[in-house]
Amino acid sequence: MSSTAHANPEVISDLTKAFAFPISAYDGLVDQFISELSEGLVYEQKMPMIPTFVYELPTGEEKGVILSLDLGGTNLRVCRTTLSGGGKFEIIHKKWTISDALKKGAGSDLFAWIADRIGEFLASDCHDPTRGGGKKYPLGMTFSFPCEQLDINVGKLLTWTKGFHGKDVVGKDVVKVLQDCIDAKNLPITVNSLINDTVGTLLATTYKHPGCEVGIIFGTGTNCAYLEDQSQITKIRPDAANFTSPTGMQVINTEWGAFGNVSGALPNNDYDKYLDSHSSRPGQQLYEKVVSGLYISELARIVIHDLAKRGVLFAGQGASAKTDAELGTLAIKERFDGAMMGGIEADTSADFQAVGNHFQTSYNLTTSQGDRETIKYICQLISARAARLSSVGIAALIKKRELLSKPQKVTVGIDGSLFNKYPNFRQHLEGALNEIFDAATVSSKISLINAEDGSGVGGAIAAFLSCKALGYQA
């Protein structure tokens, strides 16, 4: 990319320095990440490192017909998964939009509605002649809201997020709340597991790729789940069910977005500080704020907005410095999303006209060639740093678990829009792993796999494993 077309080469140089992440910084940051992972298994601080009560991973030979549901911020999805062994499965599902009235209403009404939708799915999409004589479907629940989990099928809701308001179920076991609603409708279903989407990513990947021990999401947010030695998890409460793992292992939900909250280890330029201070949770989720899609697109907006206010961008439209009124919605928080940012990076035309079209259509701002090139460069700087910092978490897990010492290849299951769709994100991440380890090691020993339907298939596998632990067939 030619530097002569940039709106202001001096500003570009300053931005390059601000978002630089040199090779020399990797080792220290990986070591700090390992330290915070380890401390989180012992103390209730820093990284949450939440025990999931999932004590084993699938072999790929599991067989059965299982239901699962995925409750997200926008939709409810109910699935019927047929596990056929050999890593093969077939899934059918149905999806419903969750209305604002349900989000803002009583939690009991929401769960009753969920039970109705399960019944609807069962009647229309789930005929199974083998289910007779009182035999019930096991159902795995993927529930990505903060819970205090005391067993694979016991989780007390700590708080709602994503716009849900149902205070009447906060503090209650959401598995029991749903089961009571299901029983009230006489549906042949037993809810026997509760996981989040990251654990589901790990389980779904391992079913198709046995030996995988790490599942990660790089999307709107970020998180990681992995298999840990039970002996290392010393903070498990003695009153929790199944305090002793029957396998000597347990899957941990790291909630690694909290890395750096206490240590201050992460890169933190003035734009990062501004983003954090104006977020809904200042000082929290600092790793997520430098690697996830929600935050890196907001970071790009903050930089573009700043340069426009300083007269560096859009200066061809009258006065050199732009007011917020002139910048329109570009001046409003979170009005520059990951899809737009990715579209800008994907523009490979000579004059970056797609970049100009984005800004003309979305913000009524006319751009020069220099503006367009600078905007694209800003997006590239921020997304490349995000990918490199993402590699630090992967490397820390691999080193902590000493996975490279095992004879088999290290398989990491990854889901999320950043990894799957964002231009060059995966390439930057893999390039950073080459720098942390070496290219030959990464090529021969580390495999990054696109996860497939973690919330649906993963939820079904969690239910299967729960059936196995309880001694009955799915």
C-alpha positions in Angstrom: 0.0 0.0 0.0 1.5 3.3 -1.1 2.2 5.7 1.8 1.9 8.8 -0.5 -1.8 8.5 -0.8 -2.5 8.5 3.0 -4.2 11.6 4.4 -1.3 12.4 6.7 1.9 10.3 6.7 2.9 11.6 10.2 -0.4 10.5 11.7 -0.1 7.1 10.0 3.4 6.7 11.5 2.0 7.5 15.0 -0.9 5.0 14.5 1.5 2.3 13.4 3.5 2.8 16.6 0.4 2.9 18.8 -0.9 -0.4 17.5 2.4 -2.2 17.1 2.8 -5.5 18.9 6.5 -6.5 18.4 7.8 -10.1 18.4 9.8 -9.3 21.6 6.5 -8.9 23.5 5.1 -12.3 22.8 7.1 -14.4 25.4 6.4 -12.2 28.3 2.7 -11.9 27.5 2.3 -15.7 27.0 4.0 -16.3 30.4 1.7 -13.8 32.1 -1.3 -15.5 30.5 -0.2 -18.9 31.8 0.2 -17.4 35.3 -3.3 -16.0 35.2 -4.8 -19.2 33.9 -3.1 -21.2 36.7 -4.0 -18.7 39.5 -7.6 -18.8 38.3 -7.8 -22.5 39.1 -6.8 -21.8 42.7 -8.3 -18.4 43.6 -11.6 -16.6 42.8 -9.8 -13.7 41.1 -8.3 -12.6 37.8 -9.5 -15.0 35.2 -12.7 -16.8 36.4 -11.7 -20.3 35.2 -15.1 -21.8 35.9 -15.4 -25.6 36.4 -18.1 -27.1 34.1 -18.5 -30.6 35.6 -17.9 -32.0 32.2 -15.4 -34.8 33.1 -14.6 -36.3 29.7 -14.6 -35.5 26.0 -16.3 -37.5 23.3 -14.5 -40.2 21.4 -16.5 -39.7 18.2 -18.1 -43.1 18.5 -21.1 -42.0 20.6 -24.5 -42.9 19.1 -28.0 -41.7 20.0 -30.8 -39.2 19.4 -30.6 -36.2 21.6 -32.3 -32.8 21.8 -30.6 -29.5 22.6 -31.5 -25.9 22.8 -29.5 -22.7 22.4 -30.8 -19.6 24.1 -29.0 -16.5 22.8 -29.4 -12.8 22.8 -31.8 -12.8 19.8 -33.0 -16.3 19.0 -34.0 -19.5 20.5 -33.0 -22.6 18.6 -34.1 -26.2 19.3 -32.2 -29.0 17.7 -32.5 -32.8 17.2 -29.1 -34.4 16.8 -28.5 -37.9 15.6 -25.0 -39.0 16.6 -24.0 -41.9 14.3 -20.5 -42.7 15.5 -17.4 -42.2 13.4 -17.6 -38.5 14.1 -20.7 -38.3 12.0 -24.0 -36.6 13.0 -27.2 -35.3 11.5 -28.9 -32.2 12.9 -32.3 -30.7 12.3 -33.4 -27.5 14.0 -35.9 -24.8 14.3 -35.3 -21.2 15.3 -37.5 -18.5 16.8 -36.9 -14.8 17.4 -37.2 -13.8 21.0 -39.6 -10.8 21.3 -38.8 -7.7 23.3 -41.8 -8.4 25.4 -40.4 -11.8 26.4 -36.9 -10.3 27.1 -38.4 -7.5 29.3 -41.0 -9.6 30.9 -41.0 -12.2 33.7 -38.4 -15.0 33.5 -41.1 -17.5 34.2 -43.0 -16.4 31.1 -39.8 -16.7 29.0 -39.2 -20.3 30.2 -42.8 -21.3 29.7 -42.5 -19.9 26.1 -39.3 -22.0 25.6 -41.2 -25.1 26.8 -44.0 -24.3 24.3 -41.4 -24.1 21.5 -39.8 -27.4 22.5 -43.2 -29.0 22.4 -43.9 -27.4 19.0 -40.6 -28.8 17.7 -41.3 -32.2 19.2 -44.6 -32.4 17.5 -43.6 -31.2 14.0 -39.9 -32.1 13.5 -39.1 -34.9 16.0 -41.1 -38.0 15.4 -39.3 -41.0 16.8 -41.1 -44.3 17.0 -38.5 -45.7 19.5 -39.6 -43.2 22.1 -42.3 -45.1 23.8 -43.2 -46.6 27.1 -42.2 -43.5 29.0 -38.7 -43.2 27.5 -37.7 -39.6 27.5 -35.4 -37.5 25.3 -32.3 -36.1 27.0 -31.9 -32.4 26.3 -28.7 -30.4 26.6 -29.1 -26.7 27.3 -26.6 -24.2 25.9 -27.2 -21.1 28.0 -24.7 -18.3 27.5 -25.6 -16.2 30.6 -23.6 -15.9 33.8 -24.4 -18.9 36.1 -23.0 -20.4 39.3 -22.7 -24.0 38.2 -22.7 -26.7 40.9 -23.1 -29.7 38.6 -23.5 -30.5 35.0 -27.3 -30.1 35.4 -27.4 -27.4 38.1 -26.8 -23.7 37.3 -28.1 -20.7 39.3 -28.6 -17.7 37.2 -26.4 -14.8 38.5 -27.7 -12.1 36.3 -29.2 -11.6 32.9 -27.3 -9.9 30.1 -28.1 -9.1 26.4 -31.3 -7.1 27.2 -33.1 -9.8 29.3 -34.9 -8.5 32.5 -36.6 -11.5 34.1 -35.6 -10.9 37.8 -37.9 -13.5 39.1 -35.6 -16.3 38.0 -32.3 -14.7 39.0 -30.7 -16.8 41.7 -32.7 -19.9 40.6 -31.5 -23.1 39.0 -32.3 -22.5 35.3 -32.3 -26.2 34.6 -35.0 -26.8 37.2 -37.0 -23.8 36.0 -37.0 -25.2 32.5 -37.7 -28.8 33.6 -40.7 -27.6 35.7 -42.1 -25.8 32.6 -41.5 -28.9 30.5 -43.2 -31.2 33.0 -46.2 -28.9 33.2 -46.7 -29.5 29.6 -46.2 -33.3 29.9 -43.3 -33.4 27.4 -41.2 -36.5 27.3 -37.9 -34.7 28.0 -35.3 -34.6 30.7 -33.0 -31.6 30.8 -29.7 -33.2 32.0 -26.9 -30.7 31.1 -26.1 -27.0 31.1 -23.1 -25.6 29.1 -22.1 -22.4 27.4 -21.4 -22.0 23.7 -17.6 -22.3 24.2 -17.8 -25.6 25.9 -20.1 -26.7 23.1 -17.5 -25.6 20.6 -14.9 -27.9 22.3 -17.3 -30.9 22.5 -18.5 -30.6 18.9 -15.0 -30.3 17.6 -13.8 -33.3 19.6 -16.6 -35.5 18.3 -15.3 -35.0 14.8 -11.6 -34.7 15.7 -10.9 -36.9 18.7 -8.0 -35.7 20.8 -8.9 -32.0 20.6 -8.6 -30.5 24.0 -9.2 -26.8 23.3 -12.2 -24.9 22.0 -12.2 -21.2 21.3 -14.6 -18.5 20.1 -13.3 -15.5 18.2 -16.4 -13.6 17.2 -18.4 -10.8 18.7 -16.8 -11.8 22.0 -14.1 -14.3 22.8 -13.8 -17.2 25.2 -12.0 -20.5 25.6 -12.7 -23.9 27.1 -10.2 -26.7 27.6 -9.5 -30.0 29.4 -7.6 -29.6 32.6 -6.2 -32.0 35.3 -8.7 -32.1 38.2 -5.8 -32.0 40.6 -5.0 -28.5 39.4 -8.6 -27.2 40.1 -8.3 -26.6 43.9 -10.9 -23.9 44.2 -13.9 -26.2 43.6 -16.3 -25.8 46.5 -16.7 -28.9 48.7 -20.5 -28.5 48.6 -20.5 -28.8 44.8 -21.9 -32.1 43.4 -19.3 -34.6 42.2 -16.5 -32.8 43.9 -14.1 -35.6 42.7 -13.8 -36.1 39.0 -14.3 -39.8 38.0 -11.8 -39.4 35.2 -9.3 -37.1 36.9 -10.0 -34.4 34.3 -12.5 -31.6 33.9 -13.4 -29.1 31.2 -12.8 -25.5 32.3 -14.6 -22.5 31.0 -11.8 -19.9 31.2 -13.8 -16.7 30.5 -10.4 -15.5 29.3 -11.8 -12.1 28.2 -10.8 -11.1 31.7 -7.1 -11.6 31.1 -5.1 -8.5 32.0 -7.8 -7.0 34.2 -5.5 -7.0 37.3 -2.0 -7.3 35.8 -2.3 -4.5 33.2 -0.2 -6.7 30.9 -2.0 -5.9 27.7 -1.1 -3.2 25.2 -3.0 0.0 26.2 -2.6 3.1 24.0 -4.8 6.2 24.3 -7.5 4.8 22.0 -7.6 1.6 24.1 -8.0 3.7 27.3 -10.8 5.7 25.7 -12.7 2.6 24.6 -12.4 1.0 28.0 -13.4 4.2 30.0 -16.5 4.6 27.8 -17.5 0.9 27.9 -20.3 -0.5 30.1 -17.7 -2.3 32.2 -14.5 -0.1 32.6 -11.5 -2.1 33.8 -13.1 -5.4 32.9 -12.8 -7.8 30.0 -9.6 -6.1 28.8 -8.5 -9.0 26.6 -11.9 -9.2 25.0 -11.6 -5.4 24.3 -8.5 -5.9 22.2 -9.4 -9.1 20.3 -13.2 -9.4 19.9 -15.3 -8.2 17.0 -17.6 -6.0 19.0 -14.7 -4.0 20.5 -12.2 -3.8 17.6 -14.8 -2.3 15.3 -15.6 0.2 18.0 -11.9 0.9 18.4 -11.7 1.6 14.6 -14.6 4.0 14.9 -12.9 5.8 17.7 -9.7 6.3 15.7 -11.5 7.4 12.5 -13.7 9.8 14.6 -10.7 11.3 16.3 -8.8 11.8 13.0 -11.9 13.5 11.5 -12.3 15.8 14.5 -8.6 16.7 14.1 -9.1 17.5 10.4 -7.0 14.6 9.2 -9.9 12.8 7.5 -12.7 14.2 5.3 -10.9 17.5 5.1 -12.0 18.0 1.5 -15.6 18.7 2.7 -15.4 22.3 3.7 -13.8 23.1 7.1 -10.7 21.2 8.0 -12.0 19.8 11.3 -15.3 18.0 11.5 -17.9 18.5 14.2 -20.0 15.6 15.5 -23.0 17.1 13.8 -21.2 16.9 10.5 -20.0 13.3 11.2 -23.5 12.1 11.9 -23.8 8.6 13.2 -20.1 8.1 12.9 -19.9 10.1 16.1 -22.2 7.6 17.9 -20.9 4.7 19.9 -21.0 1.3 18.2 -22.2 2.7 14.8 -19.4 1.0 13.0 -19.7 -2.7 13.1 -17.5 -5.7 12.4 -19.3 -6.5 9.1 -18.5 -3.0 7.8 -14.9 -3.2 9.1 -14.4 -6.5 7.3 -15.9 -5.2 4.1 -13.4 -2.3 4.2 -10.5 -4.7 4.6 -11.8 -6.9 1.8 -11.8 -4.0 -0.7 -8.8 -4.7 -3.0 -9.8 -2.3 -5.8 -7.2 0.3 -7.0 -9.1 3.3 -5.5 -10.8 1.5 -2.6 -14.2 2.6 -3.9 -16.1 0.2 -1.7 -14.6 2.0 1.3 -15.9 5.2 -0.1 -19.4 3.7 -0.7 -19.6 2.5 2.9 -18.9 6.0 4.2 -21.2 7.7 1.7 -24.1 5.4 2.3 -23.8 5.0 6.1 -22.6 8.4 7.2 -23.1 10.7 4.2 -19.4 11.5 4.1 -17.5 11.9 0.9 -14.0 10.5 1.0 -10.8 11.2 -0.9 -8.4 8.5 -2.1 -6.2 9.4 0.9 -9.1 9.1 3.3 -10.1 5.7 1.9 -6.5 4.4 2.1 -6.1 5.7 5.6 -9.4 4.2 6.8 -8.5 0.8 5.4 -5.0 1.0 7.0 -6.6 1.8 10.4 -8.8 -1.3 10.1 -5.8 -3.4 9.1 -3.7 -2.2 12.1 -6.4 -3.0 14.6 -7.5 -6.3 13.2 -3.9 -7.5 12.8 -3.1 -6.6 16.4 -6.3 -8.4 17.5 -5.2 -11.6 15.6 -1.7 -11.5 17.1 -3.1 -11.0 20.6 -5.5 -13.9 20.0 -2.5 -16.1 19.3 -1.2 -15.4 22.8 -4.1 -17.1 24.4 -3.8 -20.2 22.2 -0.1 -20.4 22.8 -0.6 -20.0 26.6 -3.0 -23.0 26.7 -0.7 -25.2 24.5 2.3 -24.4 26.8 0.4 -24.7 30.0 -1.0 -28.1 29.1 2.3 -29.2 27.5 0.3 -30.3 24.5 3.3 -30.2 22.1 4.9 -33.0 24.2 2.1 -35.4 23.2 2.6 -37.7 20.2 -0.6 -36.6 18.4 -1.1 -33.3 16.7 -2.5 -30.5 18.8 -6.1 -29.7 17.5 -7.8 -26.5 18.5 -11.4 -26.0 17.6 -12.3 -22.4 16.8 -15.7 -20.8 16.0 -16.8 -17.2 15.5 -17.1 -14.7 12.8 -13.7 -13.1 13.2 -11.9 -16.4 12.7 -14.3 -17.8 10.0 -15.0 -14.7 8.0 -12.9 -11.6 8.7 -10.3 -11.0 6.0 -6.8 -12.2 6.9 -7.6 -12.7 10.6 -6.7 -16.4 10.5 -3.5 -15.7 8.5 -2.3 -13.1 11.0 -3.1 -15.5 13.9 -1.2 -18.4 12.3 1.7 -16.1 11.5 1.9 -15.0 15.1 1.9 -18.6 16.3 4.8 -19.2 13.9 6.6 -16.4 15.7 5.8 -17.7 19.2 6.8 -21.3 18.4 8.3 -21.8 14.9 6.9 -22.4 11.5 7.9 -26.0 11.4 6.3 -26.8 14.7 3.1 -25.0 13.9 2.9 -26.8 10.5 3.6 -30.3 11.9 2.1 -30.1 15.4 -0.7 -27.6 15.5 -4.0 -27.7 13.6 -6.6 -25.0 13.9 -10.0 -26.5 13.0 -13.2 -24.7 12.1 -15.8 -25.8 14.7 -19.2 -26.9 13.5 -22.3 -25.9 15.3 -21.0 -25.9 18.9 -24.2 -24.7 20.5 -26.4 -27.3 18.8 -24.1 -30.4 18.4 -22.1 -29.5 21.5 -25.2 -29.2 23.6 -26.3 -32.7 22.4 -23.0 -34.2 23.2 -23.1 -32.7 26.7 -26.4 -34.4 27.2 -25.1 -37.7 25.9 -22.1 -37.6 28.3 -24.5 -36.7 31.2 -26.6 -39.8 30.3 -23.4 -41.9 30.3 -22.4 -40.6 33.7 -25.8 -41.3 35.1 -25.8 -44.8 33.7 -28.6 -44.7 31.1 -28.7 -44.8 27.3 -29.5 -41.7 25.2 
